Amino acid sequence: MIEFKDITVEDKDTITSFTMNSCRRNCDLSFSNLCSWRFMYNTKFAVIDNFLVFKFWLHGRVSYMMPVGQGDPEKELIEKLIEDSQLEGEPLRLMGVCQGMKKRLNDILPGKFEFTTNRDYSDYIYLRSDLATLTGKKFQSKRNHINRFKKEYTYKYVPITPDRVQECLYLEAEWCKANDCDKQDGTGNERQAIVFALEHFEELGLSGGILYANDKIVAFTFGMPINKETFGVHVEKADTTVDGAYAMINFEFANHIPETFTYINREEDLGIEGLRKAKLSYQPETILEKFVAHYKG
């Protein structure tokens, strides 16, 4: 069996040395997401044959992420994962398999994998320049929201720093009250991940911002690079009673993400109707389909 180890904040350099140099834009490969959500999935990692491999448990079943490295994984590596999974009593299940990787798996083990996908877990990827400028007719409504916000409020945008974390936690708690978090599946887990991320903000390598309107916090957001060309936005929370707060924090953060990043990954919509509508309204460049490969051998 492969010797996997638990992910800790101290593993950031090791893990990002693979992910940052990869062409993969999957939000699940953000170090912050991997570390902040490991409590839920018992996520572990190993370096095998110069590839980074993640092992985790989803709904009680062992799963693996498609290996991350330079180029495509070789047949020997996939066979090692098949064996490791079999020792766990399960056939191999590989997640985060993008379109090109399906072909690779079929090339090295023809006919041995069955592929499924779920639209709810596709990533929304945007051009950073689109979100930072909102130019053109397609973004007219977004500009209208921002202009109304600017007219109605005296506002400022500041970076998240350790001394401002408590304000973010307060707003997140207020957001949960307004959105009936106690009645929604998964929101308790999200809160735990957000709290961990905010409390280890600098260690995780996160950056983010807070929006104030009339000296009151009305929104915050944060994220980190996924690879050298893609920045992941992991959390965005706003006071639902303040019209334009979401549009404004989105716009400000996009303008503070370095121009070296071509893309912004704003993650999945999880099948939530309102969230899907909001993400589509920002005109994604790509909706990244992620497949699950089920080994049939």
C-alpha positions in Angstrom: 0.0 0.0 0.0 1.2 3.5 -0.8 2.3 5.5 2.2 0.1 8.6 2.2 0.4 11.4 4.8 -2.0 13.9 6.3 -2.0 17.4 4.8 -0.9 20.2 7.1 -0.1 23.9 6.5 3.6 22.9 6.7 3.1 21.0 3.4 2.3 24.1 1.4 5.7 24.3 -0.4 5.7 20.7 -1.4 2.2 20.6 -2.7 2.3 23.9 -4.5 5.6 23.0 -6.2 3.4 20.6 -8.2 0.1 22.4 -8.6 1.6 25.8 -9.4 3.6 24.3 -12.3 0.7 22.3 -13.6 -1.7 23.3 -16.4 -4.6 22.1 -14.3 -7.1 24.8 -13.3 -9.3 22.7 -11.1 -10.4 24.6 -7.9 -9.9 21.4 -5.9 -6.2 21.7 -6.4 -5.9 25.0 -4.5 -3.8 24.4 -1.4 -6.2 26.4 0.8 -9.1 24.2 -0.3 -7.1 21.0 0.2 -6.1 22.1 3.7 -9.2 23.8 4.9 -11.5 21.0 3.9 -9.3 18.0 4.9 -11.4 17.6 8.1 -14.4 16.5 6.0 -12.6 14.2 3.5 -9.6 13.0 5.6 -7.4 14.1 2.6 -3.9 12.7 2.4 -1.1 13.0 -0.2 1.9 11.2 -1.5 4.6 11.9 -4.1 4.9 8.9 -6.4 7.0 8.7 -9.6 7.4 12.5 -9.6 3.6 13.0 -9.4 1.5 14.4 -6.6 -1.4 12.1 -5.6 -4.3 12.9 -3.3 -6.3 10.2 -1.5 -9.6 11.0 0.4 -12.9 9.6 1.5 -16.1 10.8 -0.1 -19.4 9.5 1.3 -17.4 6.8 3.1 -15.7 5.6 -0.1 -12.0 5.9 -0.9 -11.3 8.2 -3.8 -8.2 9.7 -5.5 -7.5 12.9 -7.5 -6.1 12.5 -11.0 -2.3 12.7 -10.3 -0.6 16.1 -10.8 2.8 16.5 -12.4 4.7 17.5 -15.5 3.0 15.8 -18.4 0.6 12.8 -18.1 0.8 10.0 -15.6 2.2 6.7 -16.9 0.5 3.3 -16.8 2.7 2.1 -13.8 1.4 5.0 -11.6 -2.3 4.3 -12.4 -1.7 0.6 -11.7 -0.2 1.5 -8.3 -3.4 3.5 -7.5 -5.5 0.6 -8.6 -3.7 -1.7 -6.2 -3.9 0.8 -3.4 -7.6 1.2 -3.8 -8.1 -2.6 -4.0 -6.3 -2.9 -0.7 -8.9 -0.5 0.7 -11.6 -2.9 -0.6 -12.8 -0.6 -3.5 -12.2 -0.4 -7.2 -10.2 2.8 -8.2 -12.2 6.0 -8.4 -10.3 8.9 -9.9 -11.8 12.4 -9.6 -11.0 15.8 -11.2 -10.5 14.1 -14.6 -10.7 16.8 -17.3 -11.5 16.1 -21.0 -7.9 15.5 -22.2 -7.2 13.2 -19.2 -10.0 10.9 -20.3 -8.1 10.1 -23.5 -4.9 9.5 -21.6 -6.6 7.0 -19.3 -8.2 5.2 -22.3 -4.8 5.1 -24.0 -2.9 3.5 -21.2 -5.7 1.1 -20.1 -8.1 0.8 -23.0 -11.7 0.1 -22.1 -10.9 -0.2 -18.3 -12.6 3.1 -17.2 -16.2 4.3 -17.2 -16.6 8.1 -17.0 -19.4 10.1 -15.3 -19.9 13.8 -14.7 -22.2 16.1 -12.8 -22.9 19.6 -14.0 -23.3 20.9 -10.4 -19.5 20.4 -9.8 -18.2 22.1 -13.0 -15.9 25.1 -12.3 -16.7 28.5 -13.6 -13.5 30.1 -15.1 -13.5 33.8 -16.2 -11.0 36.1 -17.8 -9.5 38.3 -15.1 -9.6 41.2 -17.5 -13.4 40.8 -17.9 -14.1 40.8 -14.2 -11.7 43.7 -13.6 -13.1 46.0 -16.3 -16.7 44.9 -16.9 -16.5 46.5 -20.3 -19.1 45.9 -23.0 -22.9 45.5 -23.2 -22.9 42.1 -21.6 -21.7 43.6 -18.3 -24.0 46.7 -18.4 -26.2 45.4 -15.5 -23.1 44.8 -13.3 -21.8 48.3 -14.0 -25.3 49.6 -13.0 -25.1 47.8 -9.6 -21.7 49.2 -9.0 -22.6 52.8 -9.9 -25.6 52.7 -7.7 -23.5 51.4 -4.8 -21.0 54.2 -5.3 -23.7 56.8 -5.3 -25.4 55.5 -2.2 -22.5 54.7 0.0 -19.1 56.1 1.1 -17.1 53.0 0.7 -13.5 51.6 1.0 -11.8 48.4 0.1 -8.9 47.1 2.3 -6.9 43.9 2.3 -7.7 41.2 4.9 -5.1 41.2 7.6 -4.9 39.2 10.9 -6.4 42.1 12.9 -9.5 42.2 10.6 -10.3 38.5 10.7 -12.8 38.9 13.5 -14.8 41.3 11.4 -15.0 38.7 8.6 -16.2 36.0 11.1 -18.8 38.4 12.3 -20.2 39.1 8.8 -20.1 35.4 8.0 -22.2 34.6 11.1 -24.7 37.4 10.1 -24.8 36.0 6.5 -25.6 32.5 8.0 -28.5 34.0 10.0 -29.9 35.7 6.9 -29.6 32.6 4.8 -30.9 30.0 7.3 -27.6 28.1 7.4 -29.0 25.8 10.1 -31.6 24.5 7.6 -29.1 24.0 4.7 -27.1 20.9 4.1 -23.3 21.5 4.1 -23.3 25.1 5.4 -21.9 23.9 8.8 -19.0 22.3 6.9 -18.4 25.4 4.9 -18.3 27.5 8.1 -15.7 25.2 9.6 -13.5 25.5 6.4 -13.9 29.3 6.3 -13.0 29.7 10.0 -9.9 27.5 9.5 -8.8 29.5 6.4 -9.2 32.9 8.1 -7.4 31.8 11.3 -4.5 30.5 9.1 -4.7 33.1 6.5 -1.1 34.0 6.0 0.2 30.4 6.5 -2.1 29.2 3.7 -0.9 31.9 1.4 -4.3 33.5 1.0 -5.1 37.0 -0.1 -8.4 38.8 0.1 -10.3 42.0 0.8 -13.0 43.6 2.9 -15.6 46.1 1.6 -16.9 48.8 3.9 -19.9 51.0 3.3 -20.4 54.0 5.6 -17.7 52.5 7.8 -19.6 49.2 8.2 -18.3 45.9 6.9 -20.6 44.7 4.1 -18.6 42.1 2.2 -15.3 40.1 2.2 -13.7 37.6 -0.2 -10.5 35.6 -0.4 -8.6 33.1 -2.5 -5.2 32.0 -3.8 -3.4 30.9 -7.0 -4.3 27.5 -8.3 -1.5 27.6 -10.9 0.7 30.3 -12.5 -2.2 31.5 -14.8 -5.3 30.9 -12.7 -6.3 32.5 -9.4 -9.0 30.8 -7.4 -11.7 32.8 -5.5 -12.8 30.5 -2.7 -15.1 32.6 -0.6 -17.3 35.6 -1.2 -19.8 36.8 1.5 -21.8 40.0 1.5 -24.6 41.6 3.5 -27.7 40.6 1.6 -29.5 43.8 2.6 -26.9 46.0 0.9 -27.7 46.3 -2.8 -24.6 46.0 -5.0 -22.3 44.7 -2.2 -21.6 41.4 -4.1 -21.0 43.2 -7.4 -18.6 45.7 -5.7 -16.5 43.2 -3.8 -16.2 41.0 -6.9 -15.1 44.0 -9.0 -12.6 45.3 -6.4 -11.0 41.9 -5.8 -10.6 41.2 -9.5 -8.8 44.6 -9.7 -6.4 43.6 -6.9 -5.5 40.2 -8.3 -2.2 40.6 -10.2 -2.4 41.0 -13.9 0.0 38.0 -14.3 -3.1 35.8 -13.8 -5.1 35.4 -17.0 -8.0 33.5 -15.4 -10.1 33.5 -12.3 -11.8 30.3 -11.1 -14.9 31.0 -9.1 -15.6 27.3 -8.4 -18.8 25.4 -8.7 -22.5 26.3 -8.3 -23.4 23.0 -6.5 -26.7 22.9 -8.3 -28.0 25.9 -6.4 -30.3 27.8 -8.8 -29.5 31.3 -7.6 -25.8 30.6 -7.5 -25.8 29.2 -11.0 -27.7 32.2 -12.3 -25.2 34.6 -10.6 -22.2 32.8 -11.9 -23.5 32.6 -15.5 -24.3 36.3 -15.4 -20.6 37.1 -15.2 -20.1 35.4 -18.6 -17.6 32.6 -17.9 -14.9 32.0 -20.4 -15.0 28.3 -19.6 -17.3 26.0 -17.6 -14.7 23.3 -16.7 -16.3 19.9 -16.8 -14.7 17.4 -14.3 -15.3 13.7 -14.8 -15.1 10.8 -12.4 -13.2 7.8 -13.8 -14.5 4.4 -12.4 -12.1 1.5 -12.9 -14.0 -1.6 -14.3 -11.1 -4.1 -14.3 
